Amino acid sequence: MKKLLSALLLAMASQPMFAADITVLSAQRIHTMDVARPQVQAIAYDAQGAILAVGDTAALLARYQQAQHVDVGQATVIPGLID
């Protein structure tokens, strides 16, 4: 029984995240605070708020085809800034 439970937990942990748990947010400007890529147009994040990827809107929508898409238009987004 213990081996069965261990195998079941391992199988559940290795399942890929459902795309519905992923959001792609696009905006005119998203500041990344990364000197190599300081500004992007899209960010993908999971239900817990962990950033999965940043980049071009079309590329992220192609990568996460089932994700929820939120377009904030001409806004500037600074992840992590809460005012």
C-alpha positions as CSV (number, residue, x, y, z in Angstrom):
1,M,0.0,0.0,0.0
2,K,2.8,2.4,0.9
3,K,4.5,1.8,-2.6
4,L,1.1,2.4,-4.3
5,L,0.6,5.7,-2.5
6,S,4.2,6.8,-3.3
7,A,3.7,5.9,-7.0
8,L,0.4,7.8,-7.1
9,L,1.9,10.9,-5.4
10,L,4.9,10.8,-7.8
11,A,2.6,10.5,-10.8
12,M,0.4,13.5,-9.6
13,A,3.5,15.6,-9.1
14,S,4.8,15.0,-12.5
15,Q,1.7,16.0,-14.4
16,P,2.0,19.2,-16.5
17,M,0.3,22.3,-15.4
18,F,-3.1,22.8,-17.1
19,A,-3.0,25.8,-19.5
20,A,-6.1,27.2,-17.8
21,D,-3.9,27.8,-14.8
22,I,-1.7,30.1,-16.9
23,T,-2.3,33.7,-17.7
24,V,-0.6,35.7,-20.5
25,L,-0.7,39.4,-19.7
26,S,0.2,41.8,-22.5
27,A,0.8,45.5,-22.4
28,Q,2.5,48.3,-24.2
29,R,5.4,48.1,-21.8
30,I,6.3,45.5,-19.1
31,H,9.4,46.4,-17.2
32,T,11.4,43.3,-16.2
33,M,14.2,44.8,-14.2
34,D,16.6,42.5,-16.2
35,V,19.4,44.5,-17.7
36,A,19.6,42.0,-20.6
37,R,16.0,42.4,-21.5
38,P,14.6,45.5,-19.6
39,Q,11.2,45.7,-21.4
40,V,8.9,43.2,-23.0
41,Q,5.3,43.1,-24.3
42,A,4.0,40.0,-22.5
43,I,4.4,37.9,-19.4
44,A,3.1,34.4,-18.6
45,Y,2.4,33.4,-15.0
46,D,0.8,30.6,-13.2
47,A,-2.1,30.5,-10.7
48,Q,0.4,31.0,-7.8
49,G,1.8,34.1,-9.5
50,A,5.1,32.6,-10.5
51,I,6.5,34.0,-13.7
52,L,6.9,31.3,-16.3
53,A,8.1,33.4,-19.3
54,V,8.5,36.9,-20.7
55,G,8.7,38.1,-24.2
56,D,6.7,38.9,-27.3
57,T,2.9,38.6,-27.1
58,A,2.5,36.4,-30.2
59,A,5.3,34.0,-29.0
60,L,3.8,33.5,-25.5
61,L,0.3,33.1,-26.9
62,A,1.6,30.4,-29.3
63,R,3.5,28.7,-26.5
64,Y,0.6,28.8,-24.0
65,Q,-2.3,28.3,-26.4
66,Q,-5.0,27.5,-23.8
67,A,-3.9,30.2,-21.4
68,Q,-6.2,33.1,-20.4
69,H,-5.1,36.3,-22.2
70,V,-5.4,39.6,-20.5
71,D,-4.5,42.6,-22.6
72,V,-4.2,45.9,-20.7
73,G,-3.6,47.9,-23.9
74,Q,-1.3,51.0,-23.6
75,A,-0.6,50.5,-19.9
76,T,2.8,50.1,-18.3
77,V,3.2,47.1,-16.1
78,I,5.8,46.7,-13.4
79,P,5.5,43.1,-11.9
80,G,5.7,43.0,-8.2
81,L,4.8,46.7,-7.7
82,I,1.7,47.1,-5.5
83,D,0.5,50.6,-4.9
